[in-house]
Amino acid sequence: MIAVLNVHERLLPAPPETVGVLLDSLGSSGDLLWPAEWPPIRFERSLAVGVPGGHGPVRYVVSDYVPGRWVRFRFTGPRGFQGFHEFGVERLGDRRSVLRHTLVVRPRLPMWPVWALVVRPLHDAVFRDVLDRAEHVLTGEVARPHRWSRHVRLLRALGRRYAPAGAVPMRAKG
């Protein structure tokens, strides 16, 4: 089985302790990191090892957590995807940090087309939006905001149209 490695990162003009506050807010009522344009990230309780959660159809459990520095989520769904995704904060100096999101996933053979055509474009878009949000929260602006591709806009429109009853609607990026 072939693994996919997908990394998104942003240099931020803030100390790692400040960036870590964003990370620790994930899934909380005061979430500073997750963009409102996407189905919210939710956990059954506060961020801690062993806590299940997810966003949209993606399910995972917190497998590792170092507050303010690193959190790893092991996938539990959808079926056909094995692996994890994680956020880490790296110190580059007193006033600079890197916020990094890393995904390692092994889509089983029937899921490869789903990964390539649906999951990867949406994943890339949401995590670029996460990094834009981090930059905006820390600086009040985004130097080079990410724009959704036509493909991502189409997938999101289809997701809204065919979402199950009771699903949280996706808002347009504005």
PyMOL commands that place a pseudoatom at each C-alpha (Angstrom):
pseudoatom trace, name=CA, resn=MET, resi=1, chain=A, elem=C, hetatm=0, pos=[0.000, 0.000, 0.000]
pseudoatom trace, name=CA, resn=ILE, resi=2, chain=A, elem=C, hetatm=0, pos=[1.425, 3.385, -1.043]
pseudoatom trace, name=CA, resn=ALA, resi=3, chain=A, elem=C, hetatm=0, pos=[1.380, 6.256, 1.439]
pseudoatom trace, name=CA, resn=VAL, resi=4, chain=A, elem=C, hetatm=0, pos=[0.580, 9.853, 0.575]
pseudoatom trace, name=CA, resn=LEU, resi=5, chain=A, elem=C, hetatm=0, pos=[2.572, 12.588, 2.314]
pseudoatom trace, name=CA, resn=ASN, resi=6, chain=A, elem=C, hetatm=0, pos=[0.960, 16.020, 2.138]
pseudoatom trace, name=CA, resn=VAL, resi=7, chain=A, elem=C, hetatm=0, pos=[2.423, 19.030, 3.978]
pseudoatom trace, name=CA, resn=HIS, resi=8, chain=A, elem=C, hetatm=0, pos=[1.183, 22.611, 4.303]
pseudoatom trace, name=CA, resn=GLU, resi=9, chain=A, elem=C, hetatm=0, pos=[3.076, 25.167, 6.355]
pseudoatom trace, name=CA, resn=ARG, resi=10, chain=A, elem=C, hetatm=0, pos=[3.208, 28.889, 6.970]
pseudoatom trace, name=CA, resn=LEU, resi=11, chain=A, elem=C, hetatm=0, pos=[5.906, 31.112, 8.411]
pseudoatom trace, name=CA, resn=LEU, resi=12, chain=A, elem=C, hetatm=0, pos=[4.208, 33.301, 11.003]
pseudoatom trace, name=CA, resn=PRO, resi=13, chain=A, elem=C, hetatm=0, pos=[5.546, 36.484, 12.645]
pseudoatom trace, name=CA, resn=ALA, resi=14, chain=A, elem=C, hetatm=0, pos=[4.739, 35.332, 16.168]
pseudoatom trace, name=CA, resn=PRO, resi=15, chain=A, elem=C, hetatm=0, pos=[6.477, 33.377, 18.904]
pseudoatom trace, name=CA, resn=PRO, resi=16, chain=A, elem=C, hetatm=0, pos=[5.610, 29.677, 19.107]
pseudoatom trace, name=CA, resn=GLU, resi=17, chain=A, elem=C, hetatm=0, pos=[3.806, 30.212, 22.425]
pseudoatom trace, name=CA, resn=THR, resi=18, chain=A, elem=C, hetatm=0, pos=[1.342, 32.535, 20.670]
pseudoatom trace, name=CA, resn=VAL, resi=19, chain=A, elem=C, hetatm=0, pos=[0.862, 30.180, 17.710]
pseudoatom trace, name=CA, resn=GLY, resi=20, chain=A, elem=C, hetatm=0, pos=[0.370, 27.333, 20.195]
pseudoatom trace, name=CA, resn=VAL, resi=21, chain=A, elem=C, hetatm=0, pos=[-2.665, 29.131, 21.630]
pseudoatom trace, name=CA, resn=LEU, resi=22, chain=A, elem=C, hetatm=0, pos=[-4.311, 28.837, 18.194]
pseudoatom trace, name=CA, resn=LEU, resi=23, chain=A, elem=C, hetatm=0, pos=[-3.493, 25.141, 18.061]
pseudoatom trace, name=CA, resn=ASP, resi=24, chain=A, elem=C, hetatm=0, pos=[-4.891, 24.491, 21.541]
pseudoatom trace, name=CA, resn=SER, resi=25, chain=A, elem=C, hetatm=0, pos=[-8.194, 26.176, 20.609]
pseudoatom trace, name=CA, resn=LEU, resi=26, chain=A, elem=C, hetatm=0, pos=[-8.999, 23.602, 17.891]
pseudoatom trace, name=CA, resn=GLY, resi=27, chain=A, elem=C, hetatm=0, pos=[-12.557, 22.320, 18.163]
pseudoatom trace, name=CA, resn=SER, resi=28, chain=A, elem=C, hetatm=0, pos=[-13.437, 24.566, 21.096]
pseudoatom trace, name=CA, resn=SER, resi=29, chain=A, elem=C, hetatm=0, pos=[-16.233, 27.142, 21.150]
pseudoatom trace, name=CA, resn=GLY, resi=30, chain=A, elem=C, hetatm=0, pos=[-13.502, 29.791, 20.793]
pseudoatom trace, name=CA, resn=ASP, resi=31, chain=A, elem=C, hetatm=0, pos=[-11.650, 28.038, 17.949]
pseudoatom trace, name=CA, resn=LEU, resi=32, chain=A, elem=C, hetatm=0, pos=[-9.112, 30.508, 16.531]
pseudoatom trace, name=CA, resn=LEU, resi=33, chain=A, elem=C, hetatm=0, pos=[-7.733, 28.226, 13.828]
pseudoatom trace, name=CA, resn=TRP, resi=34, chain=A, elem=C, hetatm=0, pos=[-10.493, 26.374, 11.979]
pseudoatom trace, name=CA, resn=PRO, resi=35, chain=A, elem=C, hetatm=0, pos=[-12.080, 28.438, 9.147]
pseudoatom trace, name=CA, resn=ALA, resi=36, chain=A, elem=C, hetatm=0, pos=[-15.834, 29.086, 9.300]
pseudoatom trace, name=CA, resn=GLU, resi=37, chain=A, elem=C, hetatm=0, pos=[-16.255, 28.278, 5.590]
pseudoatom trace, name=CA, resn=TRP, resi=38, chain=A, elem=C, hetatm=0, pos=[-15.819, 24.554, 6.289]
pseudoatom trace, name=CA, resn=PRO, resi=39, chain=A, elem=C, hetatm=0, pos=[-17.763, 22.011, 8.338]
pseudoatom trace, name=CA, resn=PRO, resi=40, chain=A, elem=C, hetatm=0, pos=[-16.592, 22.612, 11.896]
pseudoatom trace, name=CA, resn=ILE, resi=41, chain=A, elem=C, hetatm=0, pos=[-14.045, 20.446, 13.628]
pseudoatom trace, name=CA, resn=ARG, resi=42, chain=A, elem=C, hetatm=0, pos=[-15.621, 18.908, 16.713]
pseudoatom trace, name=CA, resn=PHE, resi=43, chain=A, elem=C, hetatm=0, pos=[-14.420, 16.767, 19.615]
pseudoatom trace, name=CA, resn=GLU, resi=44, chain=A, elem=C, hetatm=0, pos=[-16.483, 14.872, 22.176]
pseudoatom trace, name=CA, resn=ARG, resi=45, chain=A, elem=C, hetatm=0, pos=[-14.721, 16.869, 24.900]
pseudoatom trace, name=CA, resn=SER, resi=46, chain=A, elem=C, hetatm=0, pos=[-11.659, 19.120, 25.287]
pseudoatom trace, name=CA, resn=LEU, resi=47, chain=A, elem=C, hetatm=0, pos=[-8.618, 18.364, 23.177]
pseudoatom trace, name=CA, resn=ALA, resi=48, chain=A, elem=C, hetatm=0, pos=[-6.733, 15.492, 24.860]
pseudoatom trace, name=CA, resn=VAL, resi=49, chain=A, elem=C, hetatm=0, pos=[-5.250, 12.106, 23.980]
pseudoatom trace, name=CA, resn=GLY, resi=50, chain=A, elem=C, hetatm=0, pos=[-7.978, 9.549, 23.339]
pseudoatom trace, name=CA, resn=VAL, resi=51, chain=A, elem=C, hetatm=0, pos=[-10.709, 12.051, 22.492]
pseudoatom trace, name=CA, resn=PRO, resi=52, chain=A, elem=C, hetatm=0, pos=[-12.655, 11.220, 19.310]
pseudoatom trace, name=CA, resn=GLY, resi=53, chain=A, elem=C, hetatm=0, pos=[-13.643, 13.912, 16.850]
pseudoatom trace, name=CA, resn=GLY, resi=54, chain=A, elem=C, hetatm=0, pos=[-13.727, 14.912, 13.231]
pseudoatom trace, name=CA, resn=HIS, resi=55, chain=A, elem=C, hetatm=0, pos=[-14.862, 17.347, 10.598]
pseudoatom trace, name=CA, resn=GLY, resi=56, chain=A, elem=C, hetatm=0, pos=[-17.392, 16.639, 7.851]
pseudoatom trace, name=CA, resn=PRO, resi=57, chain=A, elem=C, hetatm=0, pos=[-17.222, 12.902, 7.028]
pseudoatom trace, name=CA, resn=VAL, resi=58, chain=A, elem=C, hetatm=0, pos=[-13.652, 12.589, 8.391]
pseudoatom trace, name=CA, resn=ARG, resi=59, chain=A, elem=C, hetatm=0, pos=[-13.342, 10.880, 11.777]
pseudoatom trace, name=CA, resn=TYR, resi=60, chain=A, elem=C, hetatm=0, pos=[-10.309, 10.499, 14.010]
pseudoatom trace, name=CA, resn=VAL, resi=61, chain=A, elem=C, hetatm=0, pos=[-9.062, 10.169, 17.546]
pseudoatom trace, name=CA, resn=VAL, resi=62, chain=A, elem=C, hetatm=0, pos=[-6.415, 12.349, 19.209]
pseudoatom trace, name=CA, resn=SER, resi=63, chain=A, elem=C, hetatm=0, pos=[-3.472, 9.949, 19.395]
pseudoatom trace, name=CA, resn=ASP, resi=64, chain=A, elem=C, hetatm=0, pos=[-0.779, 12.366, 20.645]
pseudoatom trace, name=CA, resn=TYR, resi=65, chain=A, elem=C, hetatm=0, pos=[-0.908, 15.849, 22.123]
pseudoatom trace, name=CA, resn=VAL, resi=66, chain=A, elem=C, hetatm=0, pos=[1.708, 18.218, 23.492]
pseudoatom trace, name=CA, resn=PRO, resi=67, chain=A, elem=C, hetatm=0, pos=[-0.235, 21.394, 24.392]
pseudoatom trace, name=CA, resn=GLY, resi=68, chain=A, elem=C, hetatm=0, pos=[0.882, 24.449, 22.475]
pseudoatom trace, name=CA, resn=ARG, resi=69, chain=A, elem=C, hetatm=0, pos=[3.274, 22.450, 20.281]
pseudoatom trace, name=CA, resn=TRP, resi=70, chain=A, elem=C, hetatm=0, pos=[1.866, 19.390, 18.515]
pseudoatom trace, name=CA, resn=VAL, resi=71, chain=A, elem=C, hetatm=0, pos=[-1.294, 17.343, 18.054]
pseudoatom trace, name=CA, resn=ARG, resi=72, chain=A, elem=C, hetatm=0, pos=[-1.782, 14.172, 15.996]
pseudoatom trace, name=CA, resn=PHE, resi=73, chain=A, elem=C, hetatm=0, pos=[-5.093, 12.683, 14.905]
pseudoatom trace, name=CA, resn=ARG, resi=74, chain=A, elem=C, hetatm=0, pos=[-5.328, 9.016, 13.823]
pseudoatom trace, name=CA, resn=PHE, resi=75, chain=A, elem=C, hetatm=0, pos=[-8.025, 8.389, 11.219]
pseudoatom trace, name=CA, resn=THR, resi=76, chain=A, elem=C, hetatm=0, pos=[-10.938, 6.147, 12.153]
pseudoatom trace, name=CA, resn=GLY, resi=77, chain=A, elem=C, hetatm=0, pos=[-13.115, 6.980, 9.121]
pseudoatom trace, name=CA, resn=PRO, resi=78, chain=A, elem=C, hetatm=0, pos=[-14.100, 6.962, 6.377]
pseudoatom trace, name=CA, resn=ARG, resi=79, chain=A, elem=C, hetatm=0, pos=[-13.263, 3.338, 5.614]
pseudoatom trace, name=CA, resn=GLY, resi=80, chain=A, elem=C, hetatm=0, pos=[-10.438, 2.849, 3.156]
pseudoatom trace, name=CA, resn=PHE, resi=81, chain=A, elem=C, hetatm=0, pos=[-8.183, 5.556, 4.603]
pseudoatom trace, name=CA, resn=GLN, resi=82, chain=A, elem=C, hetatm=0, pos=[-5.489, 4.648, 7.121]
pseudoatom trace, name=CA, resn=GLY, resi=83, chain=A, elem=C, hetatm=0, pos=[-3.072, 7.149, 8.584]
pseudoatom trace, name=CA, resn=PHE, resi=84, chain=A, elem=C, hetatm=0, pos=[-2.975, 10.399, 10.498]
pseudoatom trace, name=CA, resn=HIS, resi=85, chain=A, elem=C, hetatm=0, pos=[-2.819, 14.146, 10.241]
pseudoatom trace, name=CA, resn=GLU, resi=86, chain=A, elem=C, hetatm=0, pos=[-1.119, 16.496, 12.635]
pseudoatom trace, name=CA, resn=PHE, resi=87, chain=A, elem=C, hetatm=0, pos=[-0.358, 20.107, 13.439]
pseudoatom trace, name=CA, resn=GLY, resi=88, chain=A, elem=C, hetatm=0, pos=[2.993, 21.218, 14.777]
pseudoatom trace, name=CA, resn=VAL, resi=89, chain=A, elem=C, hetatm=0, pos=[4.490, 24.531, 15.815]
pseudoatom trace, name=CA, resn=GLU, resi=90, chain=A, elem=C, hetatm=0, pos=[8.205, 25.029, 15.176]
pseudoatom trace, name=CA, resn=ARG, resi=91, chain=A, elem=C, hetatm=0, pos=[10.248, 27.830, 16.751]
pseudoatom trace, name=CA, resn=LEU, resi=92, chain=A, elem=C, hetatm=0, pos=[12.352, 29.871, 14.315]
pseudoatom trace, name=CA, resn=GLY, resi=93, chain=A, elem=C, hetatm=0, pos=[13.314, 32.527, 16.817]
pseudoatom trace, name=CA, resn=ASP, resi=94, chain=A, elem=C, hetatm=0, pos=[11.766, 34.682, 19.494]
pseudoatom trace, name=CA, resn=ARG, resi=95, chain=A, elem=C, hetatm=0, pos=[9.305, 36.273, 17.092]
pseudoatom trace, name=CA, resn=ARG, resi=96, chain=A, elem=C, hetatm=0, pos=[8.887, 33.738, 14.284]
pseudoatom trace, name=CA, resn=SER, resi=97, chain=A, elem=C, hetatm=0, pos=[7.333, 30.297, 14.017]
pseudoatom trace, name=CA, resn=VAL, resi=98, chain=A, elem=C, hetatm=0, pos=[6.181, 27.800, 11.452]
pseudoatom trace, name=CA, resn=LEU, resi=99, chain=A, elem=C, hetatm=0, pos=[2.735, 26.274, 11.716]
pseudoatom trace, name=CA, resn=ARG, resi=100, chain=A, elem=C, hetatm=0, pos=[2.761, 22.984, 9.835]
pseudoatom trace, name=CA, resn=HIS, resi=101, chain=A, elem=C, hetatm=0, pos=[0.004, 20.538, 8.942]
pseudoatom trace, name=CA, resn=THR, resi=102, chain=A, elem=C, hetatm=0, pos=[1.150, 17.081, 7.849]
pseudoatom trace, name=CA, resn=LEU, resi=103, chain=A, elem=C, hetatm=0, pos=[-1.036, 14.333, 6.453]
pseudoatom trace, name=CA, resn=VAL, resi=104, chain=A, elem=C, hetatm=0, pos=[0.128, 10.747, 5.993]
pseudoatom trace, name=CA, resn=VAL, resi=105, chain=A, elem=C, hetatm=0, pos=[-2.588, 8.560, 4.534]
pseudoatom trace, name=CA, resn=ARG, resi=106, chain=A, elem=C, hetatm=0, pos=[-2.727, 5.195, 2.834]
pseudoatom trace, name=CA, resn=PRO, resi=107, chain=A, elem=C, hetatm=0, pos=[-5.848, 5.062, 0.684]
pseudoatom trace, name=CA, resn=ARG, resi=108, chain=A, elem=C, hetatm=0, pos=[-6.775, 1.458, -0.068]
pseudoatom trace, name=CA, resn=LEU, resi=109, chain=A, elem=C, hetatm=0, pos=[-7.074, 0.703, -3.759]
pseudoatom trace, name=CA, resn=PRO, resi=110, chain=A, elem=C, hetatm=0, pos=[-10.793, 1.365, -4.224]
pseudoatom trace, name=CA, resn=MET, resi=111, chain=A, elem=C, hetatm=0, pos=[-10.365, 4.757, -2.502]
pseudoatom trace, name=CA, resn=TRP, resi=112, chain=A, elem=C, hetatm=0, pos=[-7.512, 6.056, -4.693]
pseudoatom trace, name=CA, resn=PRO, resi=113, chain=A, elem=C, hetatm=0, pos=[-9.840, 7.782, -7.187]
pseudoatom trace, name=CA, resn=VAL, resi=114, chain=A, elem=C, hetatm=0, pos=[-11.812, 9.300, -4.296]
pseudoatom trace, name=CA, resn=TRP, resi=115, chain=A, elem=C, hetatm=0, pos=[-8.551, 10.574, -2.793]
pseudoatom trace, name=CA, resn=ALA, resi=116, chain=A, elem=C, hetatm=0, pos=[-7.308, 12.010, -6.078]
pseudoatom trace, name=CA, resn=LEU, resi=117, chain=A, elem=C, hetatm=0, pos=[-10.541, 13.589, -7.318]
pseudoatom trace, name=CA, resn=VAL, resi=118, chain=A, elem=C, hetatm=0, pos=[-12.343, 14.611, -4.136]
pseudoatom trace, name=CA, resn=VAL, resi=119, chain=A, elem=C, hetatm=0, pos=[-10.436, 14.342, -0.860]
pseudoatom trace, name=CA, resn=ARG, resi=120, chain=A, elem=C, hetatm=0, pos=[-7.084, 15.807, -1.864]
pseudoatom trace, name=CA, resn=PRO, resi=121, chain=A, elem=C, hetatm=0, pos=[-8.433, 18.994, -3.490]
pseudoatom trace, name=CA, resn=LEU, resi=122, chain=A, elem=C, hetatm=0, pos=[-10.751, 19.639, -0.521]
pseudoatom trace, name=CA, resn=HIS, resi=123, chain=A, elem=C, hetatm=0, pos=[-8.019, 18.766, 1.987]
pseudoatom trace, name=CA, resn=ASP, resi=124, chain=A, elem=C, hetatm=0, pos=[-5.548, 21.127, 0.320]
pseudoatom trace, name=CA, resn=ALA, resi=125, chain=A, elem=C, hetatm=0, pos=[-8.116, 23.924, 0.248]
pseudoatom trace, name=CA, resn=VAL, resi=126, chain=A, elem=C, hetatm=0, pos=[-9.191, 23.616, 3.881]
pseudoatom trace, name=CA, resn=PHE, resi=127, chain=A, elem=C, hetatm=0, pos=[-5.645, 23.473, 5.239]
pseudoatom trace, name=CA, resn=ARG, resi=128, chain=A, elem=C, hetatm=0, pos=[-4.549, 26.457, 3.160]
pseudoatom trace, name=CA, resn=ASP, resi=129, chain=A, elem=C, hetatm=0, pos=[-7.570, 28.245, 4.630]
pseudoatom trace, name=CA, resn=VAL, resi=130, chain=A, elem=C, hetatm=0, pos=[-6.471, 27.136, 8.137]
pseudoatom trace, name=CA, resn=LEU, resi=131, chain=A, elem=C, hetatm=0, pos=[-3.067, 28.735, 7.531]
pseudoatom trace, name=CA, resn=ASP, resi=132, chain=A, elem=C, hetatm=0, pos=[-4.696, 31.896, 6.136]
pseudoatom trace, name=CA, resn=ARG, resi=133, chain=A, elem=C, hetatm=0, pos=[-6.829, 32.080, 9.272]
pseudoatom trace, name=CA, resn=ALA, resi=134, chain=A, elem=C, hetatm=0, pos=[-3.804, 31.656, 11.535]
pseudoatom trace, name=CA, resn=GLU, resi=135, chain=A, elem=C, hetatm=0, pos=[-2.009, 34.461, 9.719]
pseudoatom trace, name=CA, resn=HIS, resi=136, chain=A, elem=C, hetatm=0, pos=[-5.085, 36.701, 9.898]
pseudoatom trace, name=CA, resn=VAL, resi=137, chain=A, elem=C, hetatm=0, pos=[-5.653, 36.079, 13.618]
pseudoatom trace, name=CA, resn=LEU, resi=138, chain=A, elem=C, hetatm=0, pos=[-1.996, 36.857, 14.374]
pseudoatom trace, name=CA, resn=THR, resi=139, chain=A, elem=C, hetatm=0, pos=[-1.448, 39.825, 12.036]
pseudoatom trace, name=CA, resn=GLY, resi=140, chain=A, elem=C, hetatm=0, pos=[-4.876, 41.191, 11.078]
pseudoatom trace, name=CA, resn=GLU, resi=141, chain=A, elem=C, hetatm=0, pos=[-4.284, 40.415, 7.399]
pseudoatom trace, name=CA, resn=VAL, resi=142, chain=A, elem=C, hetatm=0, pos=[-3.212, 37.694, 4.977]
pseudoatom trace, name=CA, resn=ALA, resi=143, chain=A, elem=C, hetatm=0, pos=[-0.349, 38.658, 2.657]
pseudoatom trace, name=CA, resn=ARG, resi=144, chain=A, elem=C, hetatm=0, pos=[-1.291, 36.156, -0.083]
pseudoatom trace, name=CA, resn=PRO, resi=145, chain=A, elem=C, hetatm=0, pos=[-4.755, 34.712, 0.554]
pseudoatom trace, name=CA, resn=HIS, resi=146, chain=A, elem=C, hetatm=0, pos=[-5.524, 31.295, -0.863]
pseudoatom trace, name=CA, resn=ARG, resi=147, chain=A, elem=C, hetatm=0, pos=[-8.213, 31.128, -3.548]
pseudoatom trace, name=CA, resn=TRP, resi=148, chain=A, elem=C, hetatm=0, pos=[-10.332, 28.063, -4.176]
pseudoatom trace, name=CA, resn=SER, resi=149, chain=A, elem=C, hetatm=0, pos=[-9.957, 26.405, -7.576]
pseudoatom trace, name=CA, resn=ARG, resi=150, chain=A, elem=C, hetatm=0, pos=[-12.976, 25.818, -9.816]
pseudoatom trace, name=CA, resn=HIS, resi=151, chain=A, elem=C, hetatm=0, pos=[-12.740, 22.138, -8.925]
pseudoatom trace, name=CA, resn=VAL, resi=152, chain=A, elem=C, hetatm=0, pos=[-12.974, 22.895, -5.191]
pseudoatom trace, name=CA, resn=ARG, resi=153, chain=A, elem=C, hetatm=0, pos=[-15.901, 25.276, -5.726]
pseudoatom trace, name=CA, resn=LEU, resi=154, chain=A, elem=C, hetatm=0, pos=[-17.702, 22.553, -7.730]
pseudoatom trace, name=CA, resn=LEU, resi=155, chain=A, elem=C, hetatm=0, pos=[-17.048, 19.897, -5.064]
pseudoatom trace, name=CA, resn=ARG, resi=156, chain=A, elem=C, hetatm=0, pos=[-18.322, 22.216, -2.341]
pseudoatom trace, name=CA, resn=ALA, resi=157, chain=A, elem=C, hetatm=0, pos=[-21.460, 23.035, -4.356]
pseudoatom trace, name=CA, resn=LEU, resi=158, chain=A, elem=C, hetatm=0, pos=[-22.123, 19.336, -4.860]
pseudoatom trace, name=CA, resn=GLY, resi=159, chain=A, elem=C, hetatm=0, pos=[-21.509, 18.738, -1.154]
pseudoatom trace, name=CA, resn=ARG, resi=160, chain=A, elem=C, hetatm=0, pos=[-24.119, 21.340, -0.238]
pseudoatom trace, name=CA, resn=ARG, resi=161, chain=A, elem=C, hetatm=0, pos=[-26.620, 19.910, -2.696]
pseudoatom trace, name=CA, resn=TYR, resi=162, chain=A, elem=C, hetatm=0, pos=[-26.227, 16.287, -1.601]
pseudoatom trace, name=CA, resn=ALA, resi=163, chain=A, elem=C, hetatm=0, pos=[-25.505, 16.751, 2.100]
pseudoatom trace, name=CA, resn=PRO, resi=164, chain=A, elem=C, hetatm=0, pos=[-27.491, 14.496, 4.399]
pseudoatom trace, name=CA, resn=ALA, resi=165, chain=A, elem=C, hetatm=0, pos=[-30.317, 15.995, 6.447]
pseudoatom trace, name=CA, resn=GLY, resi=166, chain=A, elem=C, hetatm=0, pos=[-28.966, 17.724, 9.539]
pseudoatom trace, name=CA, resn=ALA, resi=167, chain=A, elem=C, hetatm=0, pos=[-25.480, 18.264, 8.076]
pseudoatom trace, name=CA, resn=VAL, resi=168, chain=A, elem=C, hetatm=0, pos=[-23.781, 21.568, 8.876]
pseudoatom trace, name=CA, resn=PRO, resi=169, chain=A, elem=C, hetatm=0, pos=[-23.850, 23.654, 5.674]
pseudoatom trace, name=CA, resn=MET, resi=170, chain=A, elem=C, hetatm=0, pos=[-20.618, 24.967, 4.186]
pseudoatom trace, name=CA, resn=ARG, resi=171, chain=A, elem=C, hetatm=0, pos=[-20.458, 28.722, 3.895]
pseudoatom trace, name=CA, resn=ALA, resi=172, chain=A, elem=C, hetatm=0, pos=[-19.024, 30.435, 0.865]
pseudoatom trace, name=CA, resn=LYS, resi=173, chain=A, elem=C, hetatm=0, pos=[-15.573, 31.931, 1.271]
pseudoatom trace, name=CA, resn=GLY, resi=174, chain=A, elem=C, hetatm=0, pos=[-15.887, 35.656, 1.507]
for i in range(1, 174): cmd.bond("trace and resi %d" % i, "trace and resi %d" % (i + 1))
show_as sticks, trace
zoom trace
